[in-house]
């Protein structure tokens, strides 16, 4: 569920993987890994993503409806 949610949040903002990566201070291959489901975010990264997208970590993880 996480891989679909992060991609949806990114696309809602019309950001490329590289743009999201730049905003988070990571390489685009990390974002690519999240979206492919081959990589899991650390707790710190999950919080940074939630802050950036203005959502909860539960929403990113698919535990609640996407808001």
N, CA, C and O atoms as a GROMACS GRO file, in nm:
protein
  268
    1UNK      N    1   0.082  -0.119   0.000
    1UNK     CA    2   0.000   0.000   0.000
    1UNK      C    3   0.087   0.126   0.000
    1UNK      O    4   0.052   0.225  -0.065
    2UNK      N    5   0.200   0.123   0.073
    2UNK     CA    6   0.285   0.242   0.081
    2UNK      C    7   0.331   0.287  -0.057
    2UNK      O    8   0.329   0.406  -0.088
    3UNK      N    9   0.372   0.191  -0.140
    3UNK     CA   10   0.425   0.231  -0.271
    3UNK      C   11   0.320   0.302  -0.355
    3UNK      O   12   0.353   0.395  -0.429
    4UNK      N   13   0.194   0.260  -0.346
    4UNK     CA   14   0.088   0.328  -0.420
    4UNK      C   15   0.059   0.466  -0.362
    4UNK      O   16   0.035   0.562  -0.436
    5UNK      N   17   0.061   0.475  -0.230
    5UNK     CA   18   0.029   0.603  -0.165
    5UNK      C   19   0.134   0.709  -0.192
    5UNK      O   20   0.101   0.823  -0.224
    6UNK      N   21   0.261   0.673  -0.181
    6UNK     CA   22   0.365   0.775  -0.202
    6UNK      C   23   0.361   0.824  -0.346
    6UNK      O   24   0.379   0.943  -0.372
    7UNK      N   25   0.339   0.734  -0.438
    7UNK     CA   26   0.330   0.774  -0.579
    7UNK      C   27   0.210   0.866  -0.602
    7UNK      O   28   0.221   0.966  -0.672
    8UNK      N   29   0.096   0.832  -0.543
    8UNK     CA   30  -0.024   0.915  -0.560
    8UNK      C   31  -0.003   1.054  -0.502
    8UNK      O   32  -0.038   1.154  -0.565
    9UNK      N   33   0.053   1.062  -0.381
    9UNK     CA   34   0.078   1.193  -0.320
    9UNK      C   35   0.175   1.274  -0.406
    9UNK      O   36   0.156   1.394  -0.424
   10UNK      N   37   0.276   1.209  -0.459
   10UNK     CA   38   0.375   1.278  -0.543
   10UNK      C   39   0.309   1.329  -0.672
   10UNK      O   40   0.329   1.444  -0.712
   11UNK      N   41   0.232   1.244  -0.736
   11UNK     CA   42   0.169   1.281  -0.862
   11UNK      C   43   0.063   1.390  -0.845
   11UNK      O   44   0.042   1.471  -0.935
   12UNK      N   45  -0.005   1.393  -0.730
   12UNK     CA   46  -0.102   1.500  -0.703
   12UNK      C   47  -0.036   1.637  -0.706
   12UNK      O   48  -0.101   1.737  -0.736
   13UNK      N   49   0.090   1.640  -0.674
   13UNK     CA   50   0.165   1.766  -0.671
   13UNK      C   51   0.242   1.790  -0.801
   13UNK      O   52   0.312   1.890  -0.815
   14UNK      N   53   0.227   1.697  -0.895
   14UNK     CA   54   0.298   1.706  -1.023
   14UNK      C   55   0.449   1.710  -1.006
   14UNK      O   56   0.519   1.780  -1.079
   15UNK      N   57   0.498   1.634  -0.909
   15UNK     CA   58   0.641   1.625  -0.884
   15UNK      C   59   0.696   1.500  -0.950
   15UNK      O   60   0.629   1.396  -0.952
   16UNK      N   61   0.815   1.508  -1.002
   16UNK     CA   62   0.886   1.391  -1.049
   16UNK      C   63   0.948   1.322  -0.928
   16UNK      O   64   0.951   1.377  -0.818
   17UNK      N   65   0.996   1.201  -0.949
   17UNK     CA   66   1.068   1.133  -0.841
   17UNK      C   67   1.190   1.215  -0.800
   17UNK      O   68   1.223   1.224  -0.682
   18UNK      N   69   1.256   1.275  -0.899
   18UNK     CA   70   1.374   1.356  -0.870
   18UNK      C   71   1.339   1.479  -0.788
   18UNK      O   72   1.415   1.518  -0.698
   19UNK      N   73   1.224   1.541  -0.817
   19UNK     CA   74   1.182   1.659  -0.741
   19UNK      C   75   1.152   1.622  -0.596
   19UNK      O   76   1.194   1.693  -0.504
   20UNK      N   77   1.082   1.512  -0.576
   20UNK     CA   78   1.054   1.467  -0.439
   20UNK      C   79   1.184   1.436  -0.366
   20UNK      O   80   1.202   1.472  -0.250
   21UNK      N   81   1.273   1.368  -0.435
   21UNK     CA   82   1.402   1.335  -0.375
   21UNK      C   83   1.479   1.460  -0.334
   21UNK      O   84   1.537   1.466  -0.226
   22UNK      N   85   1.479   1.561  -0.422
   22UNK     CA   86   1.549   1.686  -0.391
   22UNK      C   87   1.490   1.752  -0.266
   22UNK      O   88   1.564   1.802  -0.181
   23UNK      N   89   1.358   1.752  -0.256
   23UNK     CA   90   1.292   1.813  -0.141
   23UNK      C   91   1.324   1.740  -0.011
   23UNK      O   92   1.323   1.799   0.097
   24UNK      N   93   1.353   1.610  -0.022
   24UNK     CA   94   1.384   1.530   0.096
   24UNK      C   95   1.535   1.517   0.122
   24UNK      O   96   1.577   1.470   0.228
   25UNK      N   97   1.614   1.560   0.025
   25UNK     CA   98   1.760   1.552   0.040
   25UNK      C   99   1.813   1.411   0.023
   25UNK      O  100   1.911   1.372   0.088
   26UNK      N  101   1.749   1.334  -0.066
   26UNK     CA  102   1.794   1.197  -0.095
   26UNK      C  103   1.807   1.181  -0.246
   26UNK      O  104   1.771   1.271  -0.322
   27UNK      N  105   1.859   1.067  -0.290
   27UNK     CA  106   1.870   1.043  -0.434
   27UNK      C  107   1.737   0.994  -0.490
   27UNK      O  108   1.654   0.939  -0.417
   28UNK      N  109   1.718   1.014  -0.619
   28UNK     CA  110   1.591   0.972  -0.679
   28UNK      C  111   1.577   0.820  -0.679
   28UNK      O  112   1.465   0.768  -0.688
   29UNK      N  113   1.689   0.747  -0.668
   29UNK     CA  114   1.680   0.600  -0.665
   29UNK      C  115   1.614   0.552  -0.536
   29UNK      O  116   1.554   0.444  -0.533
   30UNK      N  117   1.624   0.629  -0.430
   30UNK     CA  118   1.555   0.594  -0.306
   30UNK      C  119   1.405   0.605  -0.326
   30UNK      O  120   1.330   0.515  -0.287
   31UNK      N  121   1.360   0.714  -0.387
   31UNK     CA  122   1.218   0.732  -0.415
   31UNK      C  123   1.170   0.623  -0.511
   31UNK      O  124   1.061   0.568  -0.494
   32UNK      N  125   1.249   0.594  -0.610
   32UNK     CA  126   1.215   0.489  -0.705
   32UNK      C  127   1.197   0.355  -0.633
   32UNK      O  128   1.104   0.280  -0.664
   33UNK      N  129   1.284   0.326  -0.540
   33UNK     CA  130   1.275   0.204  -0.461
   33UNK      C  131   1.148   0.197  -0.378
   33UNK      O  132   1.085   0.092  -0.367
   34UNK      N  133   1.109   0.311  -0.320
   34UNK     CA  134   0.984   0.316  -0.244
   34UNK      C  135   0.866   0.284  -0.336
   34UNK      O  136   0.778   0.206  -0.300
   35UNK      N  137   0.865   0.346  -0.453
   35UNK     CA  138   0.752   0.329  -0.544
   35UNK      C  139   0.749   0.192  -0.610
   35UNK      O  140   0.642   0.146  -0.650
   36UNK      N  141   0.862   0.128  -0.620
   36UNK     CA  142   0.867  -0.009  -0.673
   36UNK      C  143   0.839  -0.113  -0.565
   36UNK      O  144   0.810  -0.229  -0.594
   37UNK      N  145   0.846  -0.070  -0.441
   37UNK     CA  146   0.824  -0.161  -0.330
   37UNK      C  147   0.946  -0.244  -0.293
   37UNK      O  148   0.934  -0.342  -0.220
   38UNK      N  149   1.062  -0.205  -0.342
   38UNK     CA  150   1.186  -0.276  -0.311
   38UNK      C  151   1.260  -0.216  -0.193
   38UNK      O  152   1.360  -0.272  -0.147
   39UNK      N  153   1.212  -0.104  -0.145
   39UNK     CA  154   1.277  -0.032  -0.035
   39UNK      C  155   1.170   0.018   0.060
   39UNK      O  156   1.062   0.060   0.017
   40UNK      N  157   1.199   0.013   0.189
   40UNK     CA  158   1.108   0.063   0.292
   40UNK      C  159   1.171   0.185   0.358
   40UNK      O  160   1.292   0.188   0.381
   41UNK      N  161   1.090   0.286   0.390
   41UNK     CA  162   1.146   0.406   0.453
   41UNK      C  163   1.176   0.383   0.601
   41UNK      O  164   1.110   0.303   0.668
   42UNK      N  165   1.274   0.454   0.650
   42UNK     CA  166   1.301   0.454   0.794
   42UNK      C  167   1.188   0.532   0.862
   42UNK      O  168   1.110   0.600   0.795
   43UNK      N  169   1.180   0.522   0.991
   43UNK     CA  170   1.080   0.599   1.065
   43UNK      C  171   1.098   0.749   1.043
   43UNK      O  172   1.001   0.823   1.027
   44UNK      N  173   1.223   0.794   1.043
   44UNK     CA  174   1.250   0.936   1.021
   44UNK      C  175   1.205   0.979   0.882
   44UNK      O  176   1.147   1.087   0.866
   45UNK      N  177   1.230   0.896   0.781
   45UNK     CA  178   1.190   0.930   0.645
   45UNK      C  179   1.039   0.928   0.631
   45UNK      O  180   0.981   1.012   0.562
   46UNK      N  181   0.974   0.834   0.696
   46UNK     CA  182   0.828   0.827   0.693
   46UNK      C  183   0.768   0.956   0.751
   46UNK      O  184   0.672   1.010   0.696
   47UNK      N  185   0.824   1.004   0.860
   47UNK     CA  186   0.777   1.129   0.920
   47UNK      C  187   0.806   1.248   0.829
   47UNK      O  188   0.722   1.338   0.816
   48UNK      N  189   0.921   1.248   0.765
   48UNK     CA  190   0.954   1.358   0.672
   48UNK      C  191   0.859   1.359   0.553
   48UNK      O  192   0.816   1.466   0.509
   49UNK      N  193   0.825   1.243   0.502
   49UNK     CA  194   0.730   1.233   0.391
   49UNK      C  195   0.592   1.284   0.434
   49UNK      O  196   0.528   1.359   0.361
   50UNK      N  197   0.547   1.243   0.552
   50UNK     CA  198   0.417   1.287   0.602
   50UNK      C  199   0.416   1.439   0.620
   50UNK      O  200   0.317   1.504   0.585
   51UNK      N  201   0.522   1.495   0.674
   51UNK     CA  202   0.531   1.641   0.690
   51UNK      C  203   0.527   1.711   0.555
   51UNK      O  204   0.456   1.811   0.538
   52UNK      N  205   0.601   1.660   0.460
   52UNK     CA  206   0.608   1.720   0.327
   52UNK      C  207   0.473   1.715   0.256
   52UNK      O  208   0.432   1.812   0.192
   53UNK      N  209   0.405   1.603   0.267
   53UNK     CA  210   0.276   1.585   0.200
   53UNK      C  211   0.159   1.640   0.282
   53UNK      O  212   0.047   1.648   0.231
   54UNK      N  213   0.183   1.676   0.406
   54UNK     CA  214   0.076   1.729   0.491
   54UNK      C  215  -0.028   1.624   0.525
   54UNK      O  216  -0.148   1.651   0.525
   55UNK      N  217   0.020   1.504   0.554
   55UNK     CA  218  -0.071   1.394   0.588
   55UNK      C  219  -0.015   1.321   0.710
   55UNK      O  220   0.089   1.358   0.764
   56UNK      N  221  -0.084   1.218   0.751
   56UNK     CA  222  -0.036   1.137   0.863
   56UNK      C  223   0.047   1.020   0.811
   56UNK      O  224   0.037   0.982   0.694
   57UNK      N  225   0.128   0.965   0.898
   57UNK     CA  226   0.202   0.845   0.860
   57UNK      C  227   0.106   0.729   0.835
   57UNK      O  228   0.131   0.645   0.748
   58UNK      N  229  -0.003   0.724   0.911
   58UNK     CA  230  -0.103   0.619   0.889
   58UNK      C  231  -0.161   0.628   0.749
   58UNK      O  232  -0.187   0.526   0.685
   59UNK      N  233  -0.181   0.749   0.701
   59UNK     CA  234  -0.233   0.768   0.566
   59UNK      C  235  -0.133   0.718   0.462
   59UNK      O  236  -0.171   0.653   0.364
   60UNK      N  237  -0.005   0.747   0.482
   60UNK     CA  238   0.098   0.699   0.390
   60UNK      C  239   0.107   0.546   0.390
   60UNK      O  240   0.133   0.485   0.286
   61UNK      N  241   0.085   0.487   0.505
   61UNK     CA  242   0.098   0.342   0.517
   61UNK      C  243  -0.031   0.268   0.477
   61UNK      O  244  -0.034   0.145   0.473
   62UNK      N  245  -0.135   0.344   0.450
   62UNK     CA  246  -0.260   0.281   0.410
   62UNK      C  247  -0.346   0.233   0.525
   62UNK      O  248  -0.439   0.154   0.505
   63UNK      N  249  -0.316   0.280   0.645
   63UNK     CA  250  -0.394   0.241   0.762
   63UNK      C  251  -0.521   0.323   0.776
   63UNK      O  252  -0.615   0.282   0.844
   64UNK      N  253  -0.524   0.438   0.711
   64UNK     CA  254  -0.643   0.522   0.710
   64UNK      C  255  -0.665   0.566   0.566
   64UNK      O  256  -0.579   0.548   0.480
   65UNK      N  257  -0.779   0.622   0.541
   65UNK     CA  258  -0.808   0.674   0.406
   65UNK      C  259  -0.710   0.785   0.371
   65UNK      O  260  -0.666   0.860   0.458
   66UNK      N  261  -0.676   0.793   0.246
   66UNK     CA  262  -0.587   0.896   0.198
   66UNK      C  263  -0.655   1.032   0.214
   66UNK      O  264  -0.769   1.050   0.170
   67UNK      N  265  -0.586   1.125   0.278
   67UNK     CA  266  -0.645   1.258   0.298
   67UNK      C  267  -0.562   1.365   0.233
   67UNK      O  268  -0.596   1.483   0.241
   0.00000   0.00000   0.00000
